[in-house]
Amino acid sequence: MLEDQETPIKIRVNNLTKSFGDLTVLNDINFTIKKGELLAIVGPTGCGKTTFLNCLSKLMPTTKGEILIDGEVANPRKHNISYVFQEPTCLPWRTVRENVAYGMEIKGVGKAEREERANKIMELVGLSSCADLYPNQVSASMMQRIAVSRAFAVNPDLLLMDEPYGQLDVKLRYYLEDELVKLWRTLGSTVLFVTHNIEEAVYVAERILVLTNKPTSIKQEVIVDLPRPRDLIDPKFVEIRKLVTELIRWW
C-alpha cells in the first residue's frame, strides 16, 4: 500500500501539542496516516506515548493543534474512534459474543448486522467456540482478542492500540500479532499501534514513527517495506529493527 501514491490521507495531525502546566509532553507533532494503513509508534519509556493516544482519541484535550479525519476535525460523536487499552476491558456480565457486539450497540447498529459482523470477526480470531462463555471463563489472551475484536467490529475511522500485547508471553504475542494483521488486512481498517517492543513494531507495521524524549516530537519515520508473513531472521527485518533500536537508544 505504501507504494500507492493515490491512497487518500485518512488522518492528519497538525501541530499537536500537550502541556501540563510548565511541562510540555508533546511538542508540535505533525504526521499523516493513509486510509487502511497500519502505523506503529515507538519511543523511549516515559516519552508520552499514552498521552499521545489519549489526545488522538479525544479522551484528553490538546493544548494546541488539531486532529482531522477525512478532512474534518475529529469528533467522537461523528467519527468511530476505537481504543484498545493495555489491560483487557471486557464487561464481566456479558458473554464473549455480547462483548464483541457492545460497541456496535452503542453506535446503534441493527441487530442483524451486529450479529453478522460479530460472527465474522469471532471466526477470524478464533473466538467462535467460546462465544457463549463469560470473560472469567476464558484466558487472558482470549480477553485481549475480545477487546481487539470489539474495536474492529465498529468499522472504526481510526483504531488506536496502546501496547495491547505487552503483558503476554512471547509465543502468545506473536500469535495475536498475526491475528491482528489478518484482521487489519481483511477489514481494511486504519490502525495506529503504540508499542515499546521494537521487534513487534517491525513485525506488524507498514511504517514506524520514532518519538524522542520529552518534550516529545517525531525523530524519524521508518518505512517497513517487507513481505508478509514477516520473517524475524530475514536480514532486512534485522536491519530495520537495528535502525529503530539505534534511533531510540541515541539522542
ZAFITOR-684398 format. One record per residue (C-alpha): residue number from 1; chain; x, y, z. Coordinates in steps of 0.02 Angstrom, whole numbers, plus 50000, padded with zeros to 5 digits. Example, Ala and Ser with C-alpha at 12.3 -4.5 7.8 and 13.67 -1.06 7.14 Angstrom:
! ZAFITOR-684398
1;A;50615;49775;50390
2;A;50684;49947;50357
END
This chain:
! ZAFITOR-684398
1;A;50000;50000;50000
2;A;50143;50118;50036
3;A;50190;50119;49853
4;A;50016;50178;49805
5;A;50031;50367;49796
6;A;49844;50380;49760
7;A;49791;50310;49929
8;A;49700;50453;50016
9;A;49752;50527;50182
10;A;49633;50467;50317
11;A;49708;50551;50471
12;A;49803;50714;50478
13;A;49882;50776;50640
14;A;49934;50959;50638
15;A;50044;51042;50769
16;A;49987;50926;50910
17;A;50050;50997;51075
18;A;50005;50944;51252
19;A;50067;51030;51409
20;A;50030;51003;51592
21;A;50069;51171;51671
22;A;50250;51210;51631
23;A;50286;51032;51573
24;A;50271;51007;51385
25;A;50244;50822;51348
26;A;50201;50828;51163
27;A;50287;50963;51061
28;A;50216;51016;50892
29;A;50188;50842;50817
30;A;50138;50828;50633
31;A;50103;50671;50533
32;A;49975;50585;50422
33;A;49904;50410;50409
34;A;49841;50343;50244
35;A;49674;50255;50232
36;A;49696;50073;50278
37;A;49873;50095;50344
38;A;49946;50009;50497
39;A;50063;50135;50577
40;A;50168;50097;50731
41;A;50231;50222;50860
42;A;50385;50183;50965
43;A;50489;50286;51084
44;A;50583;50284;51249
45;A;50492;50243;51411
46;A;50403;50395;51481
47;A;50404;50495;51319
48;A;50215;50515;51321
49;A;50152;50378;51205
50;A;49991;50351;51306
51;A;49962;50539;51320
52;A;49984;50545;51132
53;A;49846;50415;51107
54;A;49732;50498;51234
55;A;49743;50660;51136
56;A;49710;50573;50971
57;A;49559;50483;51044
58;A;49492;50647;51116
59;A;49493;50572;51289
60;A;49611;50715;51334
61;A;49604;50893;51266
62;A;49756;50955;51172
63;A;49845;51116;51217
64;A;49868;51160;51034
65;A;49841;51081;50864
66;A;49707;50978;50780
67;A;49667;50801;50726
68;A;49574;50784;50561
69;A;49481;50631;50499
70;A;49438;50637;50314
71;A;49475;50824;50319
72;A;49357;50860;50465
73;A;49401;50894;50647
74;A;49394;50729;50740
75;A;49232;50714;50837
76;A;49189;50556;50935
77;A;49004;50594;50911
78;A;49028;50584;50723
79;A;49181;50476;50693
80;A;49213;50298;50751
81;A;49372;50309;50855
82;A;49408;50143;50938
83;A;49536;50115;51076
84;A;49615;49953;51135
85;A;49699;49978;51304
86;A;49846;49887;51382
87;A;49728;49796;51501
88;A;49582;49693;51433
89;A;49420;49790;51456
90;A;49286;49656;51448
91;A;49118;49679;51532
92;A;49106;49530;51653
93;A;48917;49516;51645
94;A;48914;49498;51456
95;A;48962;49344;51355
96;A;49105;49346;51231
97;A;48983;49374;51089
98;A;48895;49515;51183
99;A;49062;49597;51223
100;A;49115;49594;51040
101;A;48948;49671;50992
102;A;48946;49804;51129
103;A;49024;49946;51029
104;A;48904;49914;50886
105;A;48757;49925;51006
106;A;48819;50094;51069
107;A;48835;50153;50889
108;A;48656;50098;50850
109;A;48698;49959;50727
110;A;48547;49848;50694
111;A;48536;49677;50775
112;A;48555;49576;50614
113;A;48708;49673;50560
114;A;48782;49664;50735
115;A;48767;49476;50736
116;A;48839;49459;50560
117;A;48990;49569;50598
118;A;49020;49490;50768
119;A;49014;49314;50697
120;A;49132;49360;50555
121;A;49261;49437;50671
122;A;49250;49300;50802
123;A;49282;49173;50665
124;A;49435;49271;50606
125;A;49514;49274;50780
126;A;49461;49103;50842
127;A;49328;49156;50968
128;A;49179;49065;50892
129;A;49198;48912;51004
130;A;49186;49017;51163
131;A;49057;49143;51103
132;A;48933;49099;51241
133;A;49058;49097;51384
134;A;49092;49241;51503
135;A;49259;49333;51523
136;A;49301;49241;51685
137;A;49288;49077;51590
138;A;49419;49119;51458
139;A;49607;49151;51459
140;A;49695;49319;51465
141;A;49742;49305;51282
142;A;49560;49273;51235
143;A;49505;49425;51335
144;A;49627;49531;51235
145;A;49559;49455;51074
146;A;49384;49507;51131
147;A;49442;49686;51156
148;A;49527;49691;50985
149;A;49375;49612;50901
150;A;49256;49736;50982
151;A;49364;49881;50919
152;A;49370;49816;50740
153;A;49184;49774;50739
154;A;49127;49956;50734
155;A;49220;49984;50569
156;A;49324;50121;50650
157;A;49384;50276;50561
158;A;49538;50260;50671
159;A;49587;50115;50783
160;A;49710;50159;50922
161;A;49803;50017;51009
162;A;49906;50051;51165
163;A;50030;49907;51191
164;A;49887;49781;51187
165;A;50000;49627;51196
166;A;50135;49693;51311
167;A;50087;49585;51460
168;A;50077;49421;51365
169;A;50217;49295;51341
170;A;50317;49292;51179
171;A;50228;49145;51097
172;A;50055;49216;51130
173;A;50108;49388;51074
174;A;50166;49327;50904
175;A;50008;49227;50882
176;A;49898;49378;50922
177;A;50004;49493;50813
178;A;49970;49375;50668
179;A;49784;49385;50708
180;A;49794;49575;50714
181;A;49875;49582;50542
182;A;49745;49460;50474
183;A;49602;49566;50542
184;A;49679;49727;50478
185;A;49708;49657;50303
186;A;49534;49579;50294
187;A;49437;49729;50359
188;A;49545;49870;50288
189;A;49546;49973;50449
190;A;49663;50118;50484
191;A;49767;50072;50636
192;A;49889;50166;50747
193;A;49984;50040;50855
194;A;50088;50101;51003
195;A;50218;49982;51073
196;A;50381;49984;51171
197;A;50431;49822;51082
198;A;50534;49866;50929
199;A;50526;49692;50854
200;A;50337;49697;50869
201;A;50330;49864;50779
202;A;50434;49798;50633
203;A;50330;49638;50629
204;A;50158;49719;50613
205;A;50179;49894;50539
206;A;50199;49967;50366
207;A;50279;50123;50438
208;A;50354;50168;50607
209;A;50364;50340;50687
210;A;50505;50352;50815
211;A;50472;50477;50955
212;A;50602;50574;51054
213;A;50610;50601;51241
214;A;50503;50740;51317
215;A;50462;50865;51254
216;A;50412;50734;51128
217;A;50420;50758;50941
218;A;50442;50639;50794
219;A;50626;50598;50771
220;A;50613;50494;50613
221;A;50496;50396;50502
222;A;50549;50219;50455
223;A;50466;50128;50310
224;A;50443;49940;50336
225;A;50439;49875;50158
226;A;50439;49689;50195
227;A;50330;49548;50128
228;A;50203;49461;50240
229;A;50210;49349;50335
230;A;50370;49426;50402
231;A;50524;49327;50448
232;A;50612;49383;50606
233;A;50781;49320;50543
234;A;50765;49398;50370
235;A;50921;49510;50355
236;A;50814;49659;50304
237;A;50699;49633;50454
238;A;50852;49630;50568
239;A;50922;49785;50483
240;A;50761;49885;50511
241;A;50748;49825;50691
242;A;50928;49880;50722
243;A;50896;50051;50643
244;A;50744;50085;50753
245;A;50838;50024;50907
246;A;50980;50144;50872
247;A;50859;50288;50844
248;A;50784;50259;51016
249;A;50949;50225;51102
250;A;51048;50378;51046
251;A;50991;50559;51059
END
